[in-house]
Every structure is written in C-alpha cells, then in structure tokens.
Amino acid sequence: MARKVPKLKAAKSSRAERGLLIDRLAAGVDPAARAANILQLRRARGQVDGIERMLEDDRYCADIIVQITAARASLQVVANSLLEAHLKACHKAAMAHDGTMADHMYGELVSLVSKMTK
C-alpha cells in the first residue's frame, strides 16, 4: 500500500525570491557547450561501464582505480563547465537586478563550490 506523502505548504516569498525561481531555468544555454557536456558524460558512462566489466572480470585493483579516477575526472570536466556557465549567468542576473540579488547568488555559489570540493 502506498504511503501518503504530506504536501508542503508554499512559503511566502519576496518578489526577488520568486524571480530567482524563474531564473533557475537554464535559459540561453550555449548549444555547443551543451553538446560538449553530453559527449563528456557519454565518455564517463562508457568509463563506468568499463569499470563494471573490469570488476566482473576480476581485473587488477590498481587498473580499476586508475579507471575510476579517469571517470571522476570526466565528470569534473562537466561540473566545471556548468559552474562556469552558472557563474556567468548569476553575474548577468545580479547586474540586471541592480545587484539586489547579488548576496543571495553569492551564497548559492559558495554553497555550490563547497559541494564540488567534497
């Protein structure tokens, strides 16, 4: 039997915060960057599939670790690309709003970078 999930009440938000929710959609993403990121993710997926096969074949642990490191690096390339685009978009949005949203965006970016470095 399915469990009922309580509905969350919508919190009252300021006009600037509501604007931030709208701005969270990826608008105007560079098609070349998107294609490069997708290609990089496919490479990473291939690397992870290869790691799985290596484990199934009882391959040498050091070789598997090297491949895991390569897969992590592939994902990091995509994360860095997305972070760069996000920084540019945040800067542009903050300037468009006369800097009134800059503190919120700064906090979001610090949190994001912190997560990436863990």
N, C-alpha and C positions, 0 to 999 in steps of 0.2 A: 504494500500500500504506500502510495506517495505521501511524503511528508509535506505539510503546508509550510511555505516559506512566508514569514511576515513581510508585509510591504513596508518599505522605508518611506517615512514622511519626507516630503520635499522641504528642504531647508530654505528659509528666506535668504535671498542673496541680493547683493547690491547690483546696480546696473553694470558696473565694471566687471563683476564676477560673472554675470550672465554673458557678457561679451566674451569673456575668456572661454566659456564653454563652447561658444560658436567658433572661436578661433582655434579650438583644439582639433578641428578637422584639417586634414592635410590638403591645403589648397595651393595650387600652383606648383606642385612638386615637379622638378625637372625630370622629363621623361627619360633622358639619358642616365641620370643618377638612379632613377627607379630601376631601369633595365640592368645597370651595373650591379645594384644591390641584389636583385633577383638572381642574376648569374652567380654572384658570390655565394648566396645562400644555397643554390643548387650544388655548387662545389662543396660547400660544407656538408650538405646532406650526403653527397657521394662519399666524403671522407668518413662520416659517421657510419654509413653502410659498410664501408671497407673495414672500419674498426670492429663492427659486429662480426663480420666474416672472419677477421683475424682471431677474435675471441673463440668463435666456434671451431676454428681450425687449430686451437691451442698454439698460436704463434708466440714467439719470443716476447716476453713482457716489455722489454726496452723498446722494441719496434712498435708495440701498441701505444706506449706512452708517447713516442715521437709523433704518431699519427693523431693522438688526442690533442697534443699541443698544436699541431697544424690545424685541426678543426676549430679549436678555440681561437686561433689567430684569424681564421676565415670569418668567424662570427664577429670578432672585434673590428675587422675592417668595415663590416656593415654598420656596427654600432657607431663607430667613429664618423662614418659618412652621414648617418642620420643625426648624430649630435651636431655636426657642423651645420647641416641644413636647419635644424631646430634653433640653434643659436642665432642664425641669420634671421629666421622668421620671428623669433622673440624680440630681437633688436628692432626690427622693422615695425612690429606691432606696438612696442613700447613707444617708439618715436611717433607713430601715428596717433597715439593717445596722449600726446604731450608728456610722456614719461610717467603718467599717473599709475600705470600698471607695472612699472619697472621693478618695484620692490617685490611684488608677487612673482614676477617672472624670474627675478634673481633667486628667490628662494626655491622655486621649482628647478632651476638649473643646477643649483648647488646640490639639491637632493638627488637629481639625476646623475650628476658626475660622481657623487658618493656611491651610488648603487653600481655604477660602472666599474669602480675601482675595487670592489669587494671580490 
